[in-house]
Amino acid sequence: MKNLRGLLAGVAIAASLVMTGAVQAQEPVKGGTLVIGTTQKPRHLNPAVQSGVATAVPGTQIFATPLRFDAEWQPQPFLAESWEVADDGKSITLHLREGATFHDGKPITSKDVAFSVKTVKENHPFKTMFAPVTSVDTPDDNTAVINFDAPHPAALLAMSSALLPILPEHVYGDGQDPKSHPANSKTVGSGPFKLVEYKPGEHIILEKNPDYFLEGKPHLDRIIIKNYKDVTSMVLAADKGEIDMLPFLTSTRDLERLKKNDSLEVTNQGYAAVGPINWLAFNTKNEVLKDPKVRQAIAYAIDRNFIVNALHSGFSTPVTGPVVSGSPFSAPDVNAYDVDLDKANAMLDEAGHPRGGDGTRFKLSLDYIPGFAEMQKTVAEYLRPQLKKVGIDVELRASPDFPTWAKRVSGHDFDMSMDIVFNWGDPVIGVHRTYLCSNIREGVIWSNTQSYCNEEVDTLLSQAGTETDQAKRADLYRAAQAKIVDDAPLVFLNELPYHTIYNKKIGNAPVTIWGPMAPMDEVYKSE
């Protein structure tokens, strides 16, 4: 195989020969190399024990899952060619494709599914995904029956994307810790592409799986995920045509620049299940912030439209509740806390916090995640003078790096903090964790670090998490969200403006609900 420099040089030459404009093909073109740019540096490539974009993008090409989801939130066959949900909702039977194999030629069986469910349940940070699983029966090599202690409607979505990669038991079942298993960086999966070379911080090279269980796919011969030291150099490479796809871009200045390039498509489609929310979180154990009226007053003092339009140039969208607008479980009718400084001032007076001689009522610190300037630092810098208007003296507390910020927030050592949290498709997976009383876990980031507890909310979330009727489930989630928004443990600001930039010669770009975190076996490239 050619070395990476030669491959990239060939791609750059080919790119320079393609005329500007979209290339429309009657049929997907076979062959070619897709170069994806990223600044993300995965610790390893096994999504079974690691969440996050860095692992998910390559991981979903290497590992297949039982199901996949389309752009309409509908489950589709993948490793499982069919499935049945029991009438009581307490089991799901998967019928695996006959003849499907791992990259090393070993057959995929129901025992691999059982092993993978157990591994994910015990090791993945999203504990709620498979917490209800009691057992996995394997009556034959092609049938796996997943049993739950209660109905678990989130399970189908949890069997897609990077959430339930099917691991080869003959590789991972050797007794070693799956979190540090050497196979995590020398992966053997069953997805459309096989790992050829992984150089941390430099690149990941994937090549077509010739024995892929879906006939005629993938269309591409190769995917190269190339690391860049910073967003600026990566965007410049996309602008020059040196890379074909740039996912998860949020910088509004860079988006504006790339939209001017006639050879590129810029889309925000493909992130519905990711559900990224930018919010202001309160430590509800703080002597001042334990009062919901104070938290509500702060919410009324913030101009969400200014953040979206002035700070983010209109690329991000407002969010008013725990579930993003693209989800079937969103709650569009909750209190939006439209900016009202008079109301905020009156509420703070009523809460017993009069202005002092210098106009200040009280002082609070504000943390933010380093490295996400536009979504975090810039918004935090706006909040400081904005909250001063209602008598709150805000001290910005910068962290030198992410671990420092995470230690402060997970240790509940903060007053207020900016944060970015994903919905991860189903509320059971990515939303419950923030609000359940039982998930106030000191030392665990992205748990209920606000120390928020409302037993009514717990009950509603529990009911919604086991309700099999979709309409009733949506109603329960809307009721829970209304209570959460009224209690205001957080101020919901905006959905992150994730965009995928891709060259117009790319066909079938990944724009399902999982976007670039889905298998790219349908993607092709016209030269």
C-alpha positions as CSV (number, residue, x, y, z in Angstrom):
1,M,0.0,0.0,0.0
2,K,1.2,3.5,-0.7
3,N,2.3,5.6,2.2
4,L,0.1,8.3,3.5
5,R,2.0,11.1,1.8
6,G,1.6,9.5,-1.6
7,L,-2.1,8.8,-1.0
8,L,-2.7,12.4,0.0
9,A,-0.7,13.8,-2.9
10,G,-2.8,11.7,-5.3
11,V,-6.0,12.9,-3.7
12,A,-4.8,16.6,-4.0
13,I,-3.8,16.1,-7.7
14,A,-7.2,14.5,-8.4
15,A,-9.0,17.3,-6.6
16,S,-7.2,19.9,-8.7
17,L,-8.4,18.3,-11.8
18,V,-12.1,18.2,-10.9
19,M,-14.1,21.1,-12.2
20,T,-15.9,23.2,-9.7
21,G,-19.5,22.2,-9.0
22,A,-21.5,19.2,-7.9
23,V,-20.9,15.9,-9.7
24,Q,-24.1,14.0,-10.1
25,A,-23.8,10.3,-11.0
26,Q,-26.6,8.0,-12.1
27,E,-25.0,5.2,-10.1
28,P,-22.5,5.3,-7.2
29,V,-19.0,5.4,-8.5
30,K,-16.8,2.5,-7.3
31,G,-13.3,3.2,-5.9
32,G,-11.5,6.2,-4.7
33,T,-10.2,7.6,-1.4
34,L,-12.2,9.8,1.0
35,V,-10.0,12.1,3.1
36,I,-11.7,13.3,6.3
37,G,-10.1,16.1,8.3
38,T,-10.2,16.3,12.1
39,T,-8.6,17.8,15.1
40,Q,-10.0,15.1,17.3
41,K,-7.4,12.6,18.7
42,P,-9.0,9.3,19.9
43,R,-7.4,7.4,22.7
44,H,-8.3,4.2,20.9
45,L,-10.9,2.9,18.3
46,N,-13.3,0.8,20.4
47,P,-16.7,2.6,20.8
48,A,-17.9,-0.2,23.2
49,V,-16.0,1.3,26.0
50,Q,-15.5,4.9,24.9
51,S,-18.0,7.6,23.9
52,G,-17.3,10.7,21.8
53,V,-16.8,11.8,18.3
54,A,-13.1,11.0,18.0
55,T,-13.7,7.3,18.5
56,A,-17.2,7.1,16.9
57,V,-16.3,8.3,13.4
58,P,-13.6,5.6,12.7
59,G,-15.3,3.1,15.0
60,T,-18.5,3.0,13.0
61,Q,-16.6,2.2,9.9
62,I,-14.7,-0.6,11.6
63,F,-17.5,-2.2,13.7
64,A,-21.0,-3.1,12.5
65,T,-24.0,-2.8,14.9
66,P,-27.2,-4.8,14.9
67,L,-29.3,-1.9,13.5
68,R,-28.8,1.4,11.7
69,F,-31.2,4.4,11.6
70,D,-32.3,6.5,8.7
71,A,-32.9,10.2,8.5
72,E,-36.5,9.8,9.7
73,W,-35.5,8.1,13.0
74,Q,-36.6,4.7,11.7
75,P,-34.5,1.6,12.5
76,Q,-33.2,-0.3,9.5
77,P,-31.5,-3.8,9.2
78,F,-27.8,-4.0,9.5
79,L,-26.1,-7.0,11.1
80,A,-29.6,-8.1,12.1
81,E,-31.7,-8.6,9.0
82,S,-34.8,-8.6,11.1
83,W,-36.0,-8.3,14.7
84,E,-39.1,-8.6,16.9
85,V,-40.0,-6.7,20.0
86,A,-42.1,-8.7,22.5
87,D,-45.6,-7.6,23.1
88,D,-44.7,-6.8,26.7
89,G,-41.6,-4.8,25.5
90,K,-39.3,-6.9,27.8
91,S,-37.3,-8.7,25.1
92,I,-36.0,-8.1,21.6
93,T,-35.1,-11.0,19.3
94,L,-32.4,-10.3,16.7
95,H,-32.1,-12.5,13.6
96,L,-28.5,-12.1,12.3
97,R,-27.5,-12.3,8.7
98,E,-26.2,-15.7,7.7
99,G,-22.6,-15.8,6.5
100,A,-21.5,-12.5,8.0
101,T,-17.9,-12.5,9.2
102,F,-15.4,-10.4,11.1
103,H,-12.5,-8.9,9.3
104,D,-10.3,-11.9,10.2
105,G,-12.8,-14.3,8.5
106,K,-14.4,-15.7,11.7
107,P,-18.2,-16.0,11.6
108,I,-20.3,-13.6,13.6
109,T,-22.7,-15.4,15.9
110,S,-25.3,-14.6,18.5
111,K,-22.6,-15.3,21.2
112,D,-20.7,-12.3,19.9
113,V,-23.8,-10.2,20.3
114,A,-24.3,-11.5,23.9
115,F,-20.6,-10.8,24.7
116,S,-20.9,-7.3,23.2
117,V,-24.0,-6.3,25.1
118,K,-22.3,-7.5,28.4
119,T,-19.1,-5.5,27.5
120,V,-21.0,-2.3,26.7
121,K,-23.2,-2.6,29.8
122,E,-20.2,-3.1,32.1
123,N,-17.8,-0.6,30.5
124,H,-19.5,2.1,28.5
125,P,-20.0,5.5,30.3
126,F,-23.7,5.6,29.3
127,K,-24.9,3.2,31.9
128,T,-28.6,3.7,31.2
129,M,-28.3,2.3,27.7
130,F,-28.3,-1.4,28.7
131,A,-28.9,-1.2,32.5
132,P,-32.3,-3.0,32.1
133,V,-30.7,-6.0,30.4
134,T,-31.0,-9.1,32.5
135,S,-29.6,-11.7,30.0
136,V,-29.0,-12.5,26.4
137,D,-30.2,-15.9,25.1
138,T,-28.5,-17.5,22.2
139,P,-30.8,-20.4,21.0
140,D,-28.8,-20.7,17.8
141,D,-25.8,-19.0,16.0
142,N,-28.1,-16.5,14.2
143,T,-30.6,-15.7,16.9
144,A,-30.0,-13.4,20.0
145,V,-32.8,-12.7,22.5
146,I,-32.0,-9.7,24.6
147,N,-34.1,-9.7,27.8
148,F,-35.0,-6.7,30.0
149,D,-36.4,-6.3,33.5
150,A,-38.8,-3.7,32.2
151,P,-39.8,-2.4,28.7
152,H,-36.9,-0.5,27.2
153,P,-38.0,1.5,24.2
154,A,-34.5,3.1,23.9
155,A,-32.9,-0.2,23.1
156,L,-33.4,-0.2,19.4
157,L,-31.6,3.2,19.0
158,A,-28.9,2.0,21.4
159,M,-28.2,-0.8,19.0
160,S,-27.1,1.6,16.3
161,S,-24.2,3.9,15.4
162,A,-21.3,3.8,17.9
163,L,-23.4,2.6,20.8
164,L,-23.4,-1.2,20.3
165,P,-20.4,-2.3,18.2
166,I,-20.4,-6.1,17.8
167,L,-17.1,-7.2,19.2
168,P,-15.4,-10.5,18.3
169,E,-15.5,-12.6,21.4
170,H,-12.6,-14.7,20.1
171,V,-10.5,-11.5,20.3
172,Y,-11.8,-9.7,23.3
173,G,-12.9,-12.6,25.4
174,D,-9.4,-13.4,26.7
175,G,-9.8,-12.0,30.1
176,Q,-8.0,-8.7,29.5
177,D,-9.7,-5.4,30.5
178,P,-11.7,-4.2,27.5
179,K,-10.8,-0.6,28.3
180,S,-7.1,-1.2,27.8
181,H,-7.2,-4.2,25.5
182,P,-4.5,-4.1,22.8
183,A,-7.1,-4.8,20.2
184,N,-8.6,-1.4,20.8
185,S,-5.9,0.1,18.6
186,K,-5.5,-3.0,16.3
187,T,-9.2,-3.5,15.8
188,V,-11.0,-6.4,14.3
189,G,-14.6,-5.6,13.4
190,S,-17.1,-6.5,10.8
191,G,-17.9,-3.0,9.4
192,P,-17.5,-1.8,5.8
193,F,-13.8,-0.8,6.3
194,K,-10.9,-2.5,7.9
195,L,-8.2,-0.8,9.9
196,V,-4.9,-0.7,8.1
197,E,-2.9,1.9,10.0
198,Y,-3.4,3.9,13.1
199,K,-0.9,6.5,14.1
200,P,-2.3,8.5,17.0
201,G,-2.3,12.2,16.4
202,E,-1.5,11.7,12.7
203,H,-3.9,9.6,10.8
204,I,-6.2,6.5,10.6
205,I,-6.2,4.6,7.3
206,L,-9.1,2.3,6.6
207,E,-9.5,0.1,3.5
208,K,-12.6,-1.5,1.9
209,N,-13.7,-4.8,3.5
210,P,-13.9,-7.2,0.5
211,D,-16.0,-9.6,2.5
212,Y,-18.5,-7.1,3.8
213,F,-21.9,-8.7,4.5
214,L,-23.8,-6.1,2.3
215,E,-23.2,-7.0,-1.3
216,G,-21.8,-4.3,-3.6
217,K,-20.7,-2.1,-0.7
218,P,-18.8,-0.1,0.4
219,H,-18.3,2.0,-2.7
220,L,-15.1,3.6,-1.6
221,D,-11.7,1.8,-1.6
222,R,-10.3,3.7,1.3
223,I,-11.0,6.3,4.0
224,I,-8.2,8.4,5.5
225,I,-8.9,10.3,8.7
226,K,-6.2,12.9,8.9
227,N,-5.3,14.8,12.0
228,Y,-4.6,18.5,11.9
229,K,-3.0,20.5,14.7
230,D,-5.7,23.1,14.7
231,V,-9.0,24.1,13.1
232,T,-7.4,26.9,11.0
233,S,-5.1,24.6,9.2
234,M,-7.8,22.0,8.7
235,V,-10.2,24.6,7.2
236,L,-7.5,25.8,4.9
237,A,-7.0,22.3,3.7
238,A,-10.7,21.9,3.0
239,D,-10.7,25.2,1.1
240,K,-7.8,24.1,-1.0
241,G,-9.5,20.7,-1.8
242,E,-6.9,18.7,0.1
243,I,-9.5,17.0,2.1
244,D,-13.0,15.8,1.0
245,M,-15.0,16.0,4.2
246,L,-14.8,18.0,7.4
247,P,-17.5,17.0,10.0
248,F,-18.4,18.6,13.3
249,L,-17.3,22.1,12.4
250,T,-18.9,24.9,14.5
251,S,-16.7,28.0,14.0
252,T,-19.0,30.5,12.4
253,R,-16.1,32.4,10.8
254,D,-14.9,29.2,9.1
255,L,-18.4,28.3,8.0
256,E,-18.8,31.6,6.4
257,R,-15.5,31.2,4.6
258,L,-16.2,27.7,3.3
259,K,-19.7,28.6,2.1
260,K,-18.1,30.9,-0.4
261,N,-16.3,28.0,-2.0
262,D,-18.4,26.8,-5.0
263,S,-16.9,23.3,-4.9
264,L,-18.1,22.6,-1.3
265,E,-21.4,21.8,0.3
266,V,-22.0,23.1,3.8
267,T,-24.8,21.4,5.7
268,N,-26.1,21.1,9.2
269,Q,-28.0,17.9,8.4
270,G,-26.9,14.7,10.1
271,Y,-26.7,15.8,13.8
272,A,-30.3,15.2,14.9
273,A,-29.4,12.3,17.2
274,V,-26.3,13.9,18.5
275,G,-28.3,16.7,19.9
276,P,-25.5,19.0,21.2
277,I,-26.7,21.7,23.7
278,N,-24.7,24.7,25.0
279,W,-26.0,25.6,28.4
280,L,-25.3,27.5,31.6
281,A,-25.4,25.2,34.6
282,F,-26.0,26.1,38.3
283,N,-24.7,24.4,41.4
284,T,-28.0,24.1,43.2
285,K,-26.2,23.5,46.5
286,N,-24.8,27.0,46.3
287,E,-26.2,29.2,49.1
288,V,-27.6,31.7,46.6
289,L,-28.4,29.4,43.7
290,K,-30.3,26.9,45.7
291,D,-33.3,29.3,45.3
292,P,-35.2,28.5,42.0
293,K,-36.3,32.1,41.9
294,V,-32.7,33.3,41.6
295,R,-32.0,30.8,38.9
296,Q,-35.1,31.9,37.0
297,A,-34.1,35.5,37.3
298,I,-30.7,34.8,35.8
299,A,-32.5,33.0,32.9
300,Y,-34.7,36.1,32.3
301,A,-31.5,38.3,32.2
302,I,-29.9,36.4,29.3
303,D,-30.7,37.3,25.7
304,R,-30.6,34.0,23.9
305,N,-31.2,35.7,20.5
306,F,-28.2,37.9,21.0
307,I,-26.0,34.8,21.6
308,V,-27.4,33.1,18.5
309,N,-27.4,36.0,16.1
310,A,-24.6,38.3,17.3
311,L,-22.1,35.9,18.8
312,H,-22.8,33.0,16.4
313,S,-23.7,34.9,13.3
314,G,-27.0,33.1,13.0
315,F,-25.4,29.6,12.5
316,S,-26.6,28.2,15.9
317,T,-30.2,27.9,16.9
318,P,-31.9,28.7,20.2
319,V,-32.8,25.8,22.5
320,T,-35.2,26.2,25.4
321,G,-35.3,22.7,27.0
322,P,-33.4,19.5,27.7
323,V,-34.2,17.9,24.3
324,V,-33.2,19.4,21.0
325,S,-35.7,20.5,18.4
326,G,-34.9,17.7,15.9
327,S,-35.9,15.0,18.3
328,P,-39.5,13.5,18.4
329,F,-39.3,14.1,22.2
330,S,-38.7,17.9,22.1
331,A,-40.9,20.2,24.1
332,P,-41.5,23.4,22.1
333,D,-44.0,24.9,24.5
334,V,-41.9,25.2,27.7
335,N,-41.1,28.6,29.2
336,A,-38.6,30.2,26.9
337,Y,-37.4,32.8,29.5
338,D,-37.4,35.5,26.9
339,V,-35.1,38.3,28.0
340,D,-36.8,40.6,30.5
341,L,-34.4,42.6,32.7
342,D,-37.2,44.3,34.7
343,K,-38.6,41.0,35.6
344,A,-35.2,39.6,36.5
345,N,-34.5,42.5,38.8
346,A,-37.9,42.2,40.5
347,M,-37.4,38.5,41.1
348,L,-34.0,39.1,42.7
349,D,-35.5,41.7,44.9
350,E,-38.3,39.2,45.9
351,A,-35.7,36.6,46.6
352,G,-34.2,38.8,49.2
353,H,-31.1,40.0,47.4
354,P,-31.3,43.8,47.3
355,R,-28.6,45.9,45.5
356,G,-25.8,47.2,47.7
357,G,-24.4,50.7,47.5
358,D,-22.3,49.8,44.4
359,G,-25.4,48.2,42.8
360,T,-24.2,44.6,43.4
361,R,-26.5,42.0,44.9
362,F,-24.0,39.1,45.1
363,K,-21.0,37.6,43.4
364,L,-20.7,34.3,41.5
365,S,-17.9,32.5,39.7
366,L,-18.4,31.2,36.2
367,D,-16.3,28.3,34.7
368,Y,-16.3,27.3,31.0
369,I,-14.7,24.6,28.9
370,P,-11.3,25.6,27.5
371,G,-10.8,25.1,23.7
372,F,-14.3,25.9,22.6
373,A,-14.0,29.7,22.5
374,E,-17.0,30.6,20.3
375,M,-19.5,28.4,22.2
376,Q,-18.0,28.7,25.7
377,K,-15.5,31.5,26.4
378,T,-17.2,34.1,24.2
379,V,-20.6,33.4,25.7
380,A,-19.2,33.5,29.2
381,E,-17.6,36.9,28.4
382,Y,-21.0,38.1,27.3
383,L,-22.7,36.8,30.4
384,R,-20.4,38.8,32.7
385,P,-21.6,42.3,31.7
386,Q,-25.1,41.1,31.0
387,L,-25.7,39.8,34.5
388,K,-24.1,42.9,35.9
389,K,-27.2,44.7,34.6
390,V,-29.3,42.9,37.2
391,G,-26.7,43.3,40.0
392,I,-24.8,40.0,39.8
393,D,-21.0,40.3,39.9
394,V,-19.6,37.5,37.8
395,E,-16.0,36.4,38.0
396,L,-14.8,34.3,35.1
397,R,-12.7,31.4,36.2
398,A,-10.6,30.0,33.3
399,S,-9.2,26.5,33.3
400,P,-5.8,25.8,31.8
401,D,-7.1,22.6,30.2
402,F,-10.1,20.3,30.0
403,P,-9.1,18.0,32.9
404,T,-9.0,21.0,35.2
405,W,-12.4,22.1,34.2
406,A,-13.8,18.6,34.4
407,K,-12.4,18.1,37.9
408,R,-13.9,21.3,39.1
409,V,-17.4,20.6,37.7
410,S,-17.5,16.9,38.5
411,G,-16.3,17.7,42.0
412,H,-19.1,20.2,42.4
413,D,-16.5,22.9,43.0
414,F,-18.3,25.7,41.0
415,D,-21.1,28.2,41.2
416,M,-22.0,28.4,37.5
417,S,-20.5,26.6,34.6
418,M,-20.8,26.7,30.8
419,D,-21.1,23.2,29.3
420,I,-21.8,21.3,26.1
421,V,-23.8,18.1,26.5
422,F,-25.2,15.7,23.9
423,N,-28.7,14.1,23.8
424,W,-27.3,10.9,22.2
425,G,-30.5,10.2,20.3
426,D,-32.9,8.9,23.0
427,P,-33.4,10.7,26.3
428,V,-32.7,7.5,28.2
429,I,-29.2,7.6,26.9
430,G,-28.2,11.3,27.0
431,V,-30.8,13.2,28.9
432,H,-31.8,11.3,32.1
433,R,-28.2,11.4,33.3
434,T,-28.4,15.2,33.9
435,Y,-31.5,15.3,36.0
436,L,-32.0,12.0,38.0
437,C,-31.5,12.3,41.8
438,S,-29.7,9.0,41.7
439,N,-27.1,10.3,39.3
440,I,-25.6,13.0,41.6
441,R,-22.2,11.3,41.5
442,E,-19.3,13.4,42.7
443,G,-16.2,12.9,40.5
444,V,-18.2,11.9,37.4
445,I,-18.3,14.5,34.7
446,W,-21.6,14.8,32.7
447,S,-23.6,13.2,35.4
448,N,-26.0,15.3,37.5
449,T,-23.3,17.8,38.5
450,Q,-25.9,20.4,39.3
451,S,-27.1,18.3,42.3
452,Y,-30.6,18.9,41.0
453,C,-33.3,16.7,42.5
454,N,-37.0,16.7,41.9
455,E,-38.8,13.4,42.6
456,E,-41.7,14.3,40.3
457,V,-39.2,14.6,37.4
458,D,-37.6,11.3,38.4
459,T,-41.0,9.6,38.3
460,L,-41.8,11.1,34.8
461,L,-38.5,10.1,33.4
462,S,-38.8,6.6,34.8
463,Q,-42.3,6.3,33.2
464,A,-41.1,7.7,29.9
465,G,-38.1,5.4,29.8
466,T,-40.3,2.3,30.0
467,E,-43.4,3.5,28.0
468,T,-43.7,1.6,24.7
469,D,-46.4,3.9,23.2
470,Q,-44.5,6.6,21.3
471,A,-47.1,9.3,21.7
472,K,-47.6,8.7,25.4
473,R,-43.8,8.6,25.8
474,A,-43.4,12.0,24.1
475,D,-46.1,13.4,26.4
476,L,-44.3,12.2,29.5
477,Y,-41.0,13.7,28.3
478,R,-42.7,17.0,27.6
479,A,-44.2,17.0,31.1
480,A,-40.8,16.3,32.6
481,Q,-39.1,19.0,30.6
482,A,-41.7,21.6,31.7
483,K,-40.9,20.9,35.3
484,I,-37.2,20.9,34.7
485,V,-37.4,24.2,32.8
486,D,-39.5,25.8,35.6
487,D,-37.0,24.6,38.3
488,A,-34.2,26.1,36.1
489,P,-31.1,24.0,37.2
490,L,-29.8,25.1,33.9
491,V,-30.3,27.9,31.4
492,F,-30.6,26.4,27.9
493,L,-28.8,28.6,25.4
494,N,-28.3,27.2,21.9
495,E,-27.8,24.0,19.9
496,L,-24.3,23.8,18.6
497,P,-24.1,24.7,14.9
498,Y,-22.4,21.4,13.9
499,H,-21.9,21.3,10.1
500,T,-20.4,18.9,7.7
501,I,-18.4,20.3,4.8
502,Y,-17.9,18.1,1.9
503,N,-16.7,18.4,-1.7
504,K,-19.5,18.3,-4.2
505,K,-17.9,15.3,-5.9
506,I,-19.0,13.3,-2.8
507,G,-22.2,11.4,-3.3
508,N,-24.5,10.1,-0.5
509,A,-22.9,12.2,2.1
510,P,-23.7,11.0,5.7
511,V,-26.8,13.0,6.7
512,T,-28.9,10.4,8.6
513,I,-29.6,11.1,12.3
514,W,-26.1,10.0,13.2
515,G,-24.4,11.8,10.4
516,P,-20.6,11.2,10.3
517,M,-20.9,8.8,13.2
518,A,-22.7,6.2,10.9
519,P,-21.2,3.7,8.5
520,M,-20.2,5.3,5.2
521,D,-20.8,2.2,3.0
522,E,-23.2,4.3,0.8
523,V,-20.7,7.2,0.3
524,Y,-19.0,7.4,-3.1
525,K,-16.7,9.8,-4.8
526,S,-16.8,11.0,-8.4
527,E,-13.5,12.0,-9.8
